[in-house]
């Protein structure tokens, strides 16, 4: 495998920049959905309150996933700035560009990622 070219670095920088904007927008949009649920029985029935609480919990989980991915995107952008982007943080091998195309914030090659999930 060969080192990433300047053109590939620029491509992934664009991808990561757009992804960062998208994640920030998703976090902004999901703020209302994660607000505290009002438990006033005169306003809604019991099933509606349960549904609202479930929606709130799903929103919290989504926001946590967005924040986690945003941190990874920001780290990948720092690695790009340092010229270290595309190398597995665990084994030091180059990450396949096909993987980076799917998940540009990947910090590990597919082999190391699979090992970390088992």
C-alpha positions as CSV (number, residue, x, y, z in Angstrom):
1,X,0.0,0.0,0.0
2,X,1.2,3.5,-0.8
3,X,1.1,6.6,1.3
4,X,-1.8,9.0,0.6
5,X,-1.3,11.6,-2.1
6,X,-1.8,15.3,-1.7
7,X,-5.0,15.0,-3.7
8,X,-6.3,12.3,-1.4
9,X,-5.4,14.4,1.7
10,X,-7.4,17.3,0.2
11,X,-10.3,15.0,-0.6
12,X,-10.5,13.6,2.9
13,X,-10.1,17.1,4.4
14,X,-13.1,18.2,2.4
15,X,-15.1,15.1,3.5
16,X,-14.2,15.6,7.2
17,X,-15.0,19.4,7.0
18,X,-18.4,18.7,5.6
19,X,-19.0,15.9,8.1
20,X,-18.0,18.3,11.0
21,X,-20.6,20.8,9.8
22,X,-23.2,18.2,9.4
23,X,-22.6,16.8,12.9
24,X,-22.7,20.3,14.5
25,X,-26.0,21.0,12.7
26,X,-27.4,17.6,14.0
27,X,-26.4,18.5,17.5
28,X,-28.1,21.9,17.2
29,X,-31.3,20.4,15.8
30,X,-31.5,17.7,18.4
31,X,-31.2,20.1,21.4
32,X,-35.0,20.6,21.6
33,X,-35.7,16.9,21.5
34,X,-33.5,16.2,24.5
35,X,-35.1,18.8,26.8
36,X,-36.7,17.7,30.0
37,X,-40.1,16.1,29.5
38,X,-43.0,17.8,31.3
39,X,-44.9,15.3,33.3
40,X,-48.1,17.3,33.7
41,X,-51.1,14.8,33.4
42,X,-53.4,17.6,32.4
43,X,-51.3,18.2,29.3
44,X,-50.8,14.6,28.0
45,X,-51.9,11.1,28.8
46,X,-49.7,8.4,30.4
47,X,-48.9,6.7,27.1
48,X,-48.0,10.1,25.5
49,X,-45.7,10.8,28.4
50,X,-44.0,7.4,28.1
51,X,-43.6,8.0,24.4
52,X,-42.1,11.4,25.1
53,X,-39.7,10.0,27.7
54,X,-38.6,7.3,25.2
55,X,-38.1,9.9,22.5
56,X,-36.0,11.9,24.9
57,X,-33.8,8.9,25.8
58,X,-33.3,8.2,22.1
59,X,-32.4,11.8,21.5
60,X,-29.8,11.7,24.3
61,X,-28.3,8.5,22.8
62,X,-28.2,10.1,19.3
63,X,-26.6,13.3,20.7
64,X,-23.9,11.2,22.5
65,X,-23.2,9.4,19.3
66,X,-23.0,12.7,17.3
67,X,-20.6,14.2,19.9
68,X,-18.4,11.0,19.9
69,X,-18.2,11.1,16.1
70,X,-17.5,14.8,16.1
71,X,-14.5,14.3,18.5
72,X,-13.2,11.6,16.1
73,X,-13.7,13.9,13.1
74,X,-11.8,16.7,14.8
75,X,-9.0,14.3,15.7
76,X,-8.8,13.2,12.1
77,X,-8.6,16.8,11.0
78,X,-5.7,17.4,13.4
79,X,-3.9,14.4,12.0
80,X,-4.4,15.7,8.5
81,X,-2.8,19.0,9.6
82,X,0.1,17.1,11.1
83,X,0.5,14.9,7.9
84,X,-0.3,11.8,10.0
85,X,-3.8,11.0,8.7
86,X,-4.6,7.6,7.3
87,X,-2.3,5.6,9.6
88,X,-3.7,3.1,12.1
89,X,-3.2,4.3,15.7
90,X,-2.8,0.7,16.9
91,X,-0.5,-1.1,14.4
92,X,0.9,1.8,12.4
93,X,-0.1,0.4,9.0
94,X,-1.8,2.5,6.4
95,X,-5.6,2.4,6.6
96,X,-7.2,1.3,3.2
97,X,-8.6,4.3,1.4
98,X,-11.9,2.4,0.8
99,X,-12.4,2.3,4.6
100,X,-11.6,6.0,4.8
101,X,-14.1,6.7,2.0
102,X,-16.8,5.1,4.1
103,X,-15.7,6.4,7.5
104,X,-13.1,9.2,7.0
105,X,-12.6,9.6,10.8
106,X,-11.3,6.0,11.2
107,X,-8.4,5.9,13.5
108,X,-7.7,2.1,13.0
109,X,-7.4,-0.2,10.1
110,X,-10.2,-2.7,9.7
111,X,-8.2,-5.6,11.3
112,X,-7.3,-3.6,14.5
113,X,-10.9,-2.3,14.7
114,X,-12.3,-5.8,14.5
115,X,-9.9,-6.9,17.2
116,X,-10.9,-4.0,19.5
117,X,-14.6,-5.0,19.2
118,X,-14.2,-8.6,20.2
